[in-house]
Amino acid sequence: MLRTVAPRHGSFYKRKKIELRHLRCSNNLAGNMSLFSLNVSPEVIQSAWFKTHLSSLGLDNIKLYAYQKLGSFSIAYGGGFLKQTVEQLTTYAKKDWVNKDDLVHHVQSDLEQYNFFTSSSDPKLFYMAVGLISFIEHGNGNRVQALTNELVDSYLKLGGAHLGLTPPSATEKRILKVASEYYKSVKINYRNLYDPLLNLRWVQIGDGAGITVPPLPQVKSKHLLARALLHKELYLALSDPNHLVHAALVARGIPVNADTLRVIRHDLLFLDGLGDYLIATEASAFLYKFRLLKPFSDDETFGRKTYHSLRRILGTNTLLSRLALVYNLHNALEDPVVNRTLFESYIPNLCAGNHQERTDEIVYEEEFAADYFEQYVGALYLENPVAAKAWLNDLFERILYLISDEYRVLLGKKSRRYRYDYKAWSVDVIGRSV
């Protein structure tokens, strides 16, 4: 379902180009949210989907900033353990809010000023309030980040997670130095990633429809870029006796064993988790703007279920794996040992185009390939957060504007009102409803 070709110029794509231009003009919302935050209609404020949006936005921002703050623990514990800690922390925050303990004073003034919520015992209220702060700050996140830092410190102080912040040992530093030398020396096919001619890439999304993806923003640090392009599970290829990293470790008297490889893997895992959380956060933020655009704003059936459905689609492995492959994130690292392991053992079906049927093998390969996209997003966010967010919003915009009039359904035979069949669109886009 993936092709790298010049975009077609038929009426369908001309119409989409006009619609996208309209959406970009309407997306002055992103730059003028100060006006919008003061003029949200009472109907929108009291709607279930808007409260869902604020709750998701608050939760996603807390997760993103908490994971980023815990990054100093990544070498010792790995991204997987840090994500588990973040999930536990978010539960702690809800309980803390309900019990009226330390966190309430951070958001009380916002609740009183805007009076959006009526139930002070709602366990989701804390995240709604955080989402409201983020909404008012237009995604800058200064207050939310400060609140998250205090939340993490409080959680760790109370023993919520047994994380000991000890500096890397002398051996771990030597291992990381070997990995760093590899990242700086390994060849990267920059043309496959960034060449403007190759950036006219078209990816099929749905039955006969697709998008031309925006150019891939550059990660300028060679070290960071190589880390992003080495899949978190392909650290095992570095232990191959024919690999330069294996030789470098042996030359320094470092045993090539599970403990050594764990240090390298944990270093890679952090980028994957960071990208995952950023994608979720930006999807939540974008769906608010999307919901208020014509013609979707006329769909009275757009509620919490639709909001969550579209949000999940934007983060599915099926979609992210297609984007990873069309951007050549999987083969830009010119390492013969790593690439042989990748193509033979991990994504042989996706590379061969054999992914029409959704078998267990395809599900695994999509999850594996999606990690490339998440790792790249994480690396770009570390180096240039503004570019990372703008790029993701551009992608979301192009994807969701494939919801054309073909999916519009009248609510009744005599009714002039209509709704969009987002479930049917989901099936066309990712092959299943979510």
C-alpha positions in Angstrom: 0.0 0.0 0.0 3.0 2.2 -0.1 4.4 4.0 -3.1 6.9 6.8 -3.6 5.6 8.6 -6.6 4.8 12.1 -7.8 1.3 13.1 -6.7 -1.5 12.8 -9.3 -3.0 15.9 -10.7 -6.6 14.8 -11.2 -9.7 16.7 -10.0 -9.7 14.7 -6.7 -6.2 15.9 -5.8 -6.9 19.5 -6.9 -10.0 19.5 -4.7 -7.9 18.2 -1.8 -5.3 20.8 -2.4 -7.9 23.5 -2.2 -9.4 22.0 1.0 -5.9 21.8 2.5 -5.3 25.4 1.7 -8.6 26.3 3.4 -7.6 24.3 6.4 -4.2 26.0 6.7 -5.9 29.4 6.5 -8.4 28.3 9.2 -5.5 27.0 11.2 -4.6 30.6 12.0 -6.3 29.2 15.1 -2.9 27.8 16.1 -1.3 31.3 16.0 -4.3 33.2 17.3 -5.6 31.0 20.1 -5.5 33.8 22.5 -8.6 35.2 20.8 -10.2 31.8 20.5 -9.6 30.9 24.2 -11.6 33.9 25.2 -14.4 33.3 22.8 -15.3 29.6 23.1 -19.0 29.4 22.8 -21.1 28.1 25.8 -22.3 25.3 23.7 -18.8 24.1 23.0 -17.7 24.6 26.6 -20.5 22.4 28.0 -20.2 19.8 25.3 -19.0 16.3 26.2 -16.4 16.2 23.4 -14.8 19.5 24.6 -14.5 18.2 28.2 -13.0 15.0 26.7 -10.6 17.1 24.7 -9.4 19.0 27.8 -9.0 15.8 29.8 -7.0 14.1 27.0 -4.9 17.3 26.4 -4.1 17.6 30.1 -3.3 13.9 30.6 -1.1 13.8 27.4 0.8 16.9 28.4 1.5 15.6 31.9 2.7 12.3 30.4 5.0 14.0 27.9 6.6 16.3 30.4 6.9 13.7 33.1 8.6 11.2 30.7 11.0 14.0 29.6 11.8 14.9 33.2 12.5 11.2 34.0 14.9 10.9 31.0 17.9 11.1 33.3 16.9 7.6 34.5 16.8 6.1 31.1 20.2 4.4 31.0 19.6 2.7 34.3 16.0 1.6 33.8 15.0 1.9 30.1 12.1 3.6 28.4 9.7 0.8 29.1 10.1 1.1 32.9 9.9 4.9 32.6 6.6 4.7 30.7 5.2 2.4 33.4 6.3 4.9 36.0 4.5 7.7 34.1 1.3 5.7 34.0 1.5 5.1 37.7 2.2 8.8 38.3 -0.9 9.8 36.4 -3.1 7.6 38.6 -1.4 9.2 41.6 -2.3 12.7 40.3 -6.0 11.8 40.0 -6.1 10.5 43.6 -4.2 13.6 44.8 -6.8 15.8 43.2 -9.8 14.0 44.6 -8.3 14.0 48.1 -7.7 17.8 47.8 -4.0 17.5 48.7 -1.0 19.3 47.2 -2.0 19.8 43.6 -5.3 21.6 43.8 -3.9 25.1 44.4 -2.2 25.0 41.0 -5.4 24.9 39.1 -8.0 26.3 41.5 -7.8 29.8 40.1 -8.4 28.6 36.6 -11.5 26.6 37.6 -12.9 29.6 39.4 -12.2 32.0 36.6 -13.7 29.9 33.8 -16.2 27.9 35.8 -16.2 25.2 33.2 -16.9 22.3 35.5 -19.5 21.5 38.1 -18.3 18.3 39.8 -15.3 18.8 42.1 -15.2 15.1 42.9 -14.7 14.0 39.3 -11.3 12.1 39.2 -10.7 13.5 35.7 -11.1 17.1 36.9 -7.4 17.6 37.5 -6.6 16.7 33.9 -9.4 18.8 32.6 -7.9 21.7 34.5 -4.4 21.0 33.3 -5.8 20.8 29.7 -7.5 24.1 30.2 -4.2 25.7 31.3 -2.5 24.2 28.2 -5.4 25.4 26.1 -5.0 29.0 27.4 -1.2 28.9 27.0 -1.6 27.8 23.4 0.5 24.7 23.9 3.6 26.6 25.2 3.3 24.5 28.3 5.3 26.7 30.8 2.8 26.3 33.7 2.0 22.7 32.8 5.7 21.8 32.7 6.3 23.4 36.0 3.3 21.6 37.5 4.5 18.3 36.1 8.0 18.8 37.5 6.4 19.4 41.0 4.1 16.4 40.5 7.1 14.1 39.6 9.2 15.3 42.5 6.2 14.8 44.9 5.6 11.3 43.6 9.2 10.2 43.9 9.6 11.8 47.3 6.6 9.8 48.6 8.2 6.6 47.2 5.8 6.2 44.3 8.6 4.6 42.3 11.9 3.1 43.4 14.1 5.1 41.1 17.6 5.8 42.3 19.3 8.5 40.3 22.9 7.3 40.2 25.3 8.5 37.5 26.3 5.9 34.9 29.1 3.7 36.1 32.5 3.8 34.6 31.7 0.7 32.5 28.4 2.2 31.3 30.2 5.4 30.3 32.7 3.3 28.3 29.9 1.4 26.6 28.0 4.7 25.8 31.2 6.1 24.3 31.6 3.2 22.0 27.9 3.6 20.9 28.5 7.4 20.5 31.5 6.7 18.2 29.4 4.4 16.1 26.6 7.0 15.8 29.1 9.6 14.7 30.8 7.4 12.1 28.0 5.2 10.6 27.0 6.3 7.1 23.5 7.8 6.6 21.8 8.1 3.3 20.8 11.8 3.6 19.4 11.8 0.1 16.8 9.1 0.9 15.7 11.2 3.9 15.9 14.8 2.8 16.3 15.2 -1.0 13.6 17.7 -2.2 13.0 15.6 -5.3 12.4 12.5 -3.3 10.3 14.4 -0.9 7.4 14.4 -3.4 6.3 11.2 -1.6 2.8 9.9 -1.9 1.4 7.3 0.5 -1.8 5.5 -0.1 -4.3 5.8 2.8 -7.6 4.1 2.1 -9.2 2.8 -1.0 -7.7 4.8 -3.9 -7.0 7.9 -1.7 -3.7 9.1 -0.3 -1.6 12.1 0.6 1.6 13.7 -0.4 3.5 13.8 2.8 5.2 17.1 3.9 9.0 17.1 3.7 10.8 15.4 6.5 12.3 18.0 8.9 16.0 17.5 9.4 17.6 16.3 12.6 20.9 18.2 12.3 22.9 16.3 15.0 24.5 13.3 13.4 24.7 11.5 16.7 21.0 12.1 17.5 20.0 11.2 13.9 21.8 7.9 13.9 20.2 7.0 17.3 16.8 7.7 15.8 17.5 5.5 12.7 18.8 2.5 14.7 15.7 0.6 15.7 15.5 0.0 19.5 15.4 -3.8 18.9 18.3 -3.9 16.4 20.8 -3.3 19.2 21.3 -7.1 18.9 22.9 -6.6 15.5 25.7 -4.7 17.1 26.7 -7.9 18.9 27.4 -9.6 15.6 31.1 -10.6 15.5 31.3 -8.9 12.1 30.0 -5.6 13.4 32.3 -2.6 14.2 30.7 -2.1 17.6 31.5 -5.7 18.6 35.1 -5.1 17.6 35.3 -1.8 19.5 33.9 -3.3 22.7 36.3 -6.2 22.5 39.2 -3.9 21.9 38.4 -2.0 25.1 38.0 -5.2 27.1 34.3 -4.8 27.5 32.4 -8.1 27.4 29.8 -8.3 24.7 27.0 -9.7 26.8 23.4 -9.0 27.9 24.4 -6.3 30.4 26.5 -4.4 27.9 23.7 -4.5 25.2 21.1 -3.4 27.8 22.9 -0.1 28.2 22.8 0.5 24.5 19.1 -0.6 24.2 18.0 1.6 27.1 19.6 4.6 25.4 17.6 3.9 22.3 14.3 3.2 24.1 14.0 6.8 25.4 13.5 8.3 22.0 10.7 5.8 21.2 8.8 6.7 24.3 9.2 10.4 23.8 8.0 10.3 20.3 5.0 8.2 21.3 3.9 10.7 23.9 4.4 13.7 21.6 2.3 12.1 18.9 -0.6 11.6 21.4 -0.3 15.1 22.7 -0.3 16.8 19.3 -3.2 14.6 18.1 -5.3 15.8 21.1 -4.4 19.4 20.4 -5.1 19.1 16.6 -8.5 17.4 17.0 -9.9 20.5 18.7 -9.1 22.7 15.7 -10.3 20.0 13.3 -13.6 19.6 15.2 -14.5 23.3 14.7 -13.7 23.5 11.0 -16.4 23.4 8.3 -17.9 21.1 7.3 -17.1 18.9 10.3 -18.4 21.5 12.8 -21.9 20.9 11.4 -21.8 17.2 12.4 -23.9 17.2 15.6 -23.0 13.5 16.3 -19.3 14.3 16.7 -18.8 13.5 20.4 -16.4 11.7 22.8 -16.6 8.4 20.9 -15.6 10.1 17.6 -12.9 12.2 19.2 -11.3 9.1 20.8 -11.7 7.1 17.6 -9.9 9.7 15.4 -7.2 10.2 18.1 -6.5 6.5 18.1 -6.3 6.3 14.3 -3.7 9.0 14.2 -1.5 6.9 16.5 -2.1 3.5 15.1 0.9 1.3 14.2 -0.7 0.7 10.8 -0.6 4.4 9.9 2.7 5.2 11.6 4.4 2.3 9.9 3.3 3.6 6.4 4.7 7.0 7.2 8.0 5.4 8.5 8.4 3.5 5.3 7.5 6.3 2.9 10.0 8.5 4.6 12.7 5.8 4.3 13.4 5.9 8.1 13.9 2.1 8.0 16.7 2.0 5.5 18.5 5.4 5.8 21.2 3.9 8.1 23.9 2.4 5.8 24.9 -0.5 8.0 25.0 -3.8 6.2 24.8 -6.0 9.3 21.9 -4.0 10.8 20.0 -3.9 7.4 20.4 -7.6 6.8 19.0 -8.4 10.2 16.2 -5.9 9.7 15.0 -7.2 6.2 15.5 -10.9 6.9 14.2 -11.1 10.5 11.9 -8.2 11.3 9.9 -6.7 8.4 10.3 -9.0 5.3 6.6 -8.8 4.4 6.3 -5.0 4.6 9.5 -4.6 2.5 8.2 -7.1 -0.1 4.7 -5.4 -0.2 3.0 -8.6 1.2 0.8 -6.9 3.7 -2.7 -6.9 2.2 -4.0 -9.4 4.7 -3.7 -8.5 8.4 -2.0 -11.6 9.8 -0.2 -11.8 13.1 3.1 -11.4 11.2 1.9 -8.1 9.6 0.6 -6.8 13.0 4.1 -7.4 14.5 5.9 -5.9 11.5 3.6 -2.8 11.6 4.4 -2.3 15.3 8.1 -2.7 14.6 8.1 -0.3 11.7 6.0 2.3 13.6 8.8 2.5 16.1 11.0 4.1 13.5 8.6 6.9 13.2 8.2 7.4 16.9 12.0 7.4 17.4 12.5 10.0 14.7 9.7 12.2 16.3 11.4 11.9 19.6 14.8 12.9 18.3 13.3 15.8 16.3 11.4 17.0 19.4 14.6 17.0 21.5 16.4 19.1 18.9 13.6 21.3 17.5 10.3 21.0 19.4 8.6 23.7 17.2 9.5 21.9 14.0 8.4 18.5 15.4 4.9 19.9 16.4 4.4 21.8 13.1 5.3 18.7 11.0 3.0 16.4 13.0 0.1 18.9 12.6 0.7 19.1 8.9 0.5 15.3 8.7 -2.6 15.1 10.8 -4.2 17.8 8.7 -3.6 16.0 5.4 -4.7 12.7 6.8 -8.0 13.8 8.3 -9.0 15.9 5.3 -9.3 12.6 3.4 -12.7 12.4 5.2 -14.5 13.6 2.1 -18.2 14.1 1.3 -18.2 10.4 0.3 -18.5 9.6 4.0 -21.4 12.0 4.6 -24.7 10.4 5.6 -28.1 12.0 6.1 -29.5 11.5 9.6 -33.0 10.7 8.1 -34.9 10.5 4.9 -36.5 13.9 5.4 -33.7 15.5 7.3 -31.3 18.0 5.9 -28.8 17.3 8.7 -26.0 14.9 8.2 -23.2 13.2 9.9 -19.9 11.7 8.8 -19.4 7.9 8.9 -16.0 8.0 10.7 -16.2 4.2 11.3 -16.3 3.6 7.5 -13.5 6.0 7.0 -11.5 4.1 9.7 -12.0 0.8 7.9 -10.8 2.4 4.6 -7.8 4.0 6.2 -6.4 1.3 8.4 -8.4 -1.8 7.4 -10.4 -1.9 10.6 -12.6 0.2 12.9 -11.2 1.4 16.2 
